[in-house]
Amino acid sequence: MGRILLKNATIVNDNKVFPSDILLEDDIIVKIEANVSADTATKVIDVDGKYVIPGVIDDQVHFREPGLTHKGTIGTESRAAVAGGITSFMEQPNTNPQTTTIEALESKFEMARNSAFANYSFLFGGTNDNLEEIKKLDKNACSGVKLFLGSSTGNMLVDNEEVIEKIFRNTEMVISAHCEDEATIKANFATYKAQFGDDIPIKYHPLIRSAEACYLSSSRAIALAKKTGARFHVFHVSTGKETELFRNDIPLEDKKITAEVCIHHLWFSDEDYDTKGTLIKWNPAVKTAVDRDQLWEALLDDRIDVIATDHAPHTLEEKNNVYTSAPSGGPLVQHALPAMLEYYHSGRIGLEKIVQKMCHNPAKLFQVKNRGFIKEGYYADLVVLDLKDSWTVTKENIAYKCGWSPFEGNSFKSKITHTFVNGHLAYENGNFSEERKAMRLTFNR
C-alpha cells in the first residue's frame, strides 16, 4: 500500500482536538505531527482541516452469513459499514448454523477472510448445552461469548440458570448478553394476542417486550456476574431504569460490569411507531421518550460505556408482515455515525465523547490490539469527516443489501468523505475500493 500522508487534519483522539498531519506506511500510522514532508513516492491527501477520527469499532452486528444471506452477507454489510466509518465489527452468533461450536466459529473467520471489507471478529454463542465448547475456547480466539437471555431473531435462548452460572464461572472472556425476561414477554404477548390475534398494533411492542422484562433480566444477570466475578457486558440497554445498575465512579478499565446503548434507542421513541411501523421493531423494543432521555443521561455521565448499532437487516417484504410475522431488527451501520453527529451539531454531545464511545471504549472493553485510537504504531484505521456537507438518505445511496433504512428521508449535516482500513483507502466520497485489506482482530488478553 506504500505511504500516504494526510495533510492538514484536525484530529479527534483521546479527549483532544488538534491540528496535525498523519503519515501512514502500509497498514500502520508512523508519524503524527505538524508539517510532515512527503517524498515523491508518498501519496498526499490534503483533507483541508476536516476532522479525522479513529475508525469506529462496532461491537454488535448481525451480518446474516451463513444461512440468511438473502438479508445480507459479510461482504455487503461490511462494505456498508465502511461507508459509515465503521472499520471493525464484532458479529453475532445467531446465524444458520449458529456459531456455537469452534468449527462453526472458524468457518465464519474463513468467510470473513475472503469477503470482509472491514476488520472482523465474531462472538461465540452460549447455549444450554455447549459449555464444554466454551471451555475449549482460547481467550484470544474471538471477541467474546454471547448469551441470549431473552429470545430474539434465531432460537438461541439460554434459560437454564445452572448453565448460565457455569458459563459465567468458566470463561475469562467478556460475556455479552441480550437481557429480556422470557416469562414476562410470553405473558404480555398472550394478553395482546388474545385481544388482536396476529395483527397486534406495533405500538404495543414496547409493552410486550416491556421495561419490566428488560430490568428483570439485566438485574438478575448483573447480580450473577457480581457473585461469580465474571466480566459482563449488557448489550443494547433500552430503559432508563436499567441505567441505575451501572457505575461511573471507576475507570472503564476497572469495570467488571459494562453497558452498551444502540443508535435506535438514542434516536427513536414510541412516538415514532405511528409513522415508522415495523421498520423500527427491534428487540429490545424502542421505548418512551423519557427512557431515551435517561439513556442519553447515562451515556453522557459514563454509566453507559459504548455506542453500537445492533445492525440486523431484514428484507422489506419480511418487515412489512403483520406484527407476529415481522422480524425484529434493522440496518444501521452506514448511518450510525452520521446520526450521532447530528447530536454534535445540536450541542447534545461533543466529538470527543462520540469518539470515546464508538472508537476508544470498544477497543478498551474487548482489549482489541492496536486499534480504536490514532497513535503511532497503531493500525491505520481512520475516518475523515466533513461536518459542513449535508446529504439526504435515499434508496439510491443506501449500501445495505436489503435496500432500505429507517433513516430514509432524513437529512444529515455531516458526511464521511474517506475511510481507511489498515492504511487502505476503502471508501472515498461515495466510491468503494473493491480491494479488501481487512484483518482478523487480535486482542491483548
N, C-alpha and C positions, 0 to 999 in steps of 0.2 A: 504493500500500500504506500510505502515511501513516507515522505514528510509533508505535513500540512500545517500551515501557520494561520491561525485565526487572529487577525489584526483588529484592534480597537473594540475588544469585547468589554461588556460590563458584566463581571462575574458575580453570581449569587451563590455563595457557598459558606457553610459553617457559620451562619448568622452574620455574614458580612456581605456588603455590596461594594465592589471596587473595580476600577478600570484596569485592564491588563491585556497583553497578548497571550496566546496559548499555542505552544508548539507540540505537535503530535508526531511521533515517529512510529511507523507501523501501527500497532494497537495500543500504544502507551502514551500518556501525557509526559513529556520530558522536560518542559520548561513553562513556568508561569511567571511572567514578569513584563514590565513595560518595555516597549521599543525593541522587541526581538527582531534581529535582522535575518533575512532569508537569502539562501544561495539560489542559484538558477534551477537546482533540482527540487526545490520546495514549492509546492502549490500554495499560493497565498489566497485566502478568502477574507476580504475586508467586511466585517459584519457591522461596521459603521455605528458603533455604540450600542447595538442591540444587546439584550440580556442573554447570557449563556448560563445554563443551569446543568447540574449533573443529569444524566439520563434517569428517568423515573423507573422505579422498581415496583411492579405491581404484584403484591403477594397473594392475589386471589383472582384467577381467571379460569374459565371453562372454555377450552378451545375445541371440544367436541370430537377429538380424534383419539382413539379409534371408535368406530361404530356408529357415530352420529354425524357423519361428515356432510349430510345434506344441510346441516345448520351452519357448519364452519369447519375449518381444518387448522392444524398448527400453522400451516403456511399462510392461509388467507387472514387469519385473525392476528398473527404476529406481524404481518405486513401492515394491517390497520393500526396495530399498536405503535409501530414505528412512526406512522403519520401523526399519532397523538403524543409523541415524545416519550413513549414507554420503550426503554431499551432492554429491560429484563423482566421476565414474568415467571410466576410460580403457578403451575397449572394443577387443577384439582382432579381427584381420583374417580369421580362418578361418570366414567366413560363406559364403553362396552367393547371388550371386557373391562371390568373395574380394575383399578390399579391397586390390587390387594395382595399381589404376590411379587416377589423380587423379579421373577421372569417378566411379568407384565410391566413393571417399572422400567426395566432395562429395554424392553421393546419400545416404550414411549421415548426414551432417550435416543434410541436409534432413529425413530421417526423424526424427531426434532433435529437431529444432526443433519438429516438430509433435506429439511424443509423450512426450518425456523429462520425468520429474518431478525429476531431479537434473541438475546441471551435467555437461557431456559433452565428451569428446574421443575421438578414435579413433587407434589405431596403424595405420600404413601397412605392409602386408605386403611383405617382400622375397622374391623367388623367384630361381630360377636364370636367369631371362631378362627381368627388368624393371628392370635397372639404370638405363636411360635415364629411366624414370618417377621413380625415386628422385632422380635428379639434378635433375629439374624441380621437386621439392617445395620450397616456401618453408619456411624453418626454423621459422616460426610457424604453418604450415598445420595442424599436428596435434601430438599429444603426442610422437610419435617413430616410429621404424621398428622393426618386429618381425620376428625371424628364428626359424623353427623349425629348429633344428639337429638335432632328432630328430623323427620323425613323431609326430603326435598326432591328435586328432579333426579331420578335414579333411586333405586332402593338400597340404600346403604345405612339405614337406621341402626345405630348401636344403642340397645336398650337394656342390656344385661349389666346391672350395676356392679356385679362382682368382676366382670370382664373389664369394665371401664376402669375400675380401681387397679387391676393388674396392669393394664396398659400404662396408666399414669406412673406406676412403680417400675416399669421395665423399659423405659427409653430415656436417653439423655437429650433427645431432640426436642425442639419446640413442638408441643401438641396444640394444633389449632382446631377450633370446633365451631360448628353451626349449632347454636343453642336455642331450641324451642321445645317446650314440653309437649310430647306427643299426646298424652291423655287429655290435656286441656284443649288442644286443637281438635281432636276427634269429637269431644263433647260439643264444642262450639259448632263444628261443621254439621253434626247431626241435627242441631237445632235449626240451622238455616236451610239445610237440605229438606227437612220436613215441611218447611214453610214455602220454599221456592222450587223444589226439585233441582234439576241440574243447572237451571238458568238463574243462579244466585246473582243478584246485582253486585258488581265489582266493589261497590262502596263498602260492602260488608267484609271484604278480605281482611282489613286490619282488625276486625272484631273476631273473626275466626282464628286467624294467626295473631293472637292478641298480645298486648303488652304484658299481660299476666303470664302467658305462655313463655315469652322470652325471659322474663325475670326469674321465673321458677327454675328454668333450665340453667341459665347462666350463673345464678347464685349458688345452685347446687353443685355445679361443676367447679366453680371457684373454691367452694368450701373443700371439695375433694382434692383439688390441686394444693391447697394450703396444708391439708392433712398429710399428703404424700410427698410434698416438696417438688412436685412436677413443675416444669416450665410450661405455662399455659397461656395461650393467646386466643381471645374471643373474637371471632370474625363478625363482621357486619352488625355491630351494635345498632339497634334501631329505636330504642326507647330512652326517654330521659331518666326513668327510674334506674335502669341498668348502669348509668354513668356513676351512680353512687358507690358502685362496687370497686372502683378503680382509684389508684393513688396518683398524686402528683408531687409528693414531698420527697421523692428519691429520684436519682437519675435513671434513665431508661436502662442503662447497663446493669443496674442493680435490681430491676424489677423482675419478679418471678411471674407476675400476672400482668398481661398487657391487653390492649384493646385496639380494634380497628373500626373505622366508620367508612361507609361507601358513599360514592358520589350521589347516588339516587336518594339516599336518606338525608343528605345535606341540601338537596335541591328541591325535591318534590314534597308534597304533603297530601293528606287525604282529600284536600280540596281539589286536587288535580285528577281524581278518578273520573269526574264527570266529563272531562274533555279528553283524557288520555286512555281511559278504559283499561283493558287488559294489557296494553302496551307497558304500563307501569305496575303490572302484577309481579312482585318479587317475593321471595321468602328469605328472610323475614319481610313482612309487609311494610310498605311506606305508611307511616302513621301520622299523627297530628302535627300541626304547625308548632304546638308547644313542645312536643318531642323533638322536632327539628331544631328549635332554638336551644333546647337543652343539650343536644348533641354538639351544636356549634360551641356552646359554652365550655363543654368538656374537652373539645378539640383544642380550643384556644388556651385553656389553662393546663393542658398536658395530662389530663386523666386519660384521654384517648391519644394513642401514640402514632397511628398510621392511617393514611387515606388510601383506599384501594377502589377497585371497580366492581368486583364480582361479575365481570363480563361473562354473559351467559346467553348467547344468541339462540333464537328460535326463528323459524320462518313466519312470515306474516300470516300465512294460512293457519299455522298452528295457533298463533296468538289470537286470532280472530274467532276462535271457537267459544262456545258458552263457558261459563266460569269453571265448571268441573273438568272440562277438557282442555282449557287453555293452560299451557305450561307457564311456570314462573321463571322469570329471568329476562334479561335484555342485553343488547350490545352496548358497550360503553368505552372501550379502550381508546378509540380515536378522539373522543370528545371530553374525556375526564379532565385533562389538564386545561384546555380552553375554558371549561365550565368553572374550574377553581379560579382561574384568572379573572373571571367576571367578578368574583367576590373581592379580589385585589382591587379592581377598578372602583368598586363601591365602598372601599375602605374597611371591609369586614376582616380581612386577613392580609398580612404582609407577604411579600415574595419570599422572605427568609423563612417564614413559618410554613408556607406551601412546600418549599424545598425540604425543610426538615421532615415534614410528614410524608412526603411522597418519594423522597430520594434517600436522605440520611437515615431515617429511623428504620425503614425496612431492611437496609443493609446492616444496621446495628443489631436489630432484633433477631434476624436469622443468621447473623455472623457471616455475611457474604464477603468474600475475599476481594479486596481492592476495587470495589465499586461503590456507587452511591455518593461519592464526593469528587470534587475537582481538585486533585492533588497530583503532584509529580510522582511518577511511579505507579499511578493507578491506571486502569484501563480507560481508554478514551471514549467513554460513553457520554455524549454531550448533546444538548438541545439548545438551539438558538431561537429566541422568542422576539417577535415584533409586536410590541404592546400597542401599536397605533395602526394596525391593519385589520379592519373589521371584515367579516365574512358571514355568510349565512349557510346553515346546514341544509343541503338539498340532496335529493336522490342521486344526482349526478356526481356529487363529491363524497358520497358515503363509500367507504372501502370495505365494509363488512360483507361477507358472503351472503348474509341474509337480506341485505339491501335496504334496511330501514334503521332508523334511530329514534329513540324517544325525544331527541333534541331536534328532530327535523322541523325546519321553520324558524328555529332560534338563530339569532344573530349574535356572534361573539366579537368582542373588541380586539382580541389578540389572536395572532396566527403563529403557528410553528413553521419556521422557514427552513431549518436544517436539523436533521437528526443524524448523529454519528454513532455507530455501533462498532466498538473496538477499532476506532480510528477510521472506519469506512463510512463514507457519506452515503447512508442508506436511503435518505429522503431529502429532497430539496424542492421547495416551492411547488408542491403538488405532484412532483415526479418521483417515482421509486427507482432505485437501482435494483436490477434483477439478480445482482450478485449477493450471496449470503455469506456474511462473515461472523455470524453469531457463534457463541461458545456456550458450553455447559457451565453453569455457575459452580464455583467452588467455594469452600467455606473454611473459616478459621475457628475450628472447634477442638 
